[in-house]
Amino acid sequence: MIKKSLLAVAAVLFFSVKSFSQCAMCKTTVVNNVNNGELNLAEGLNFGIMYLFFTPYLIIAVVAFFWYKNSRSNAKNKQYKSLT
């Protein structure tokens, strides 16, 4: 169990190093465009980041809502069956 956890942490750290390199490239491109007065790229990048940030939470919220709704329905059905 501990070996699997350590392996998972090592994999996350190993693969996250690649993601840091592109961040500098994106930041440089945005800074250059903003300095030249072009704000469209920066606004689009910010929207993309926010979209990627909120999408997993939205999916989790929808799944949790339907799970809750289904569990409430099942509880009512059990209660109804126990009364009859």
Residue pairs with C-beta under 8 A, 6 or more apart in sequence:
26 45
29 41
30 41
30 42
30 45
33 39
33 40
33 41
33 42
34 42
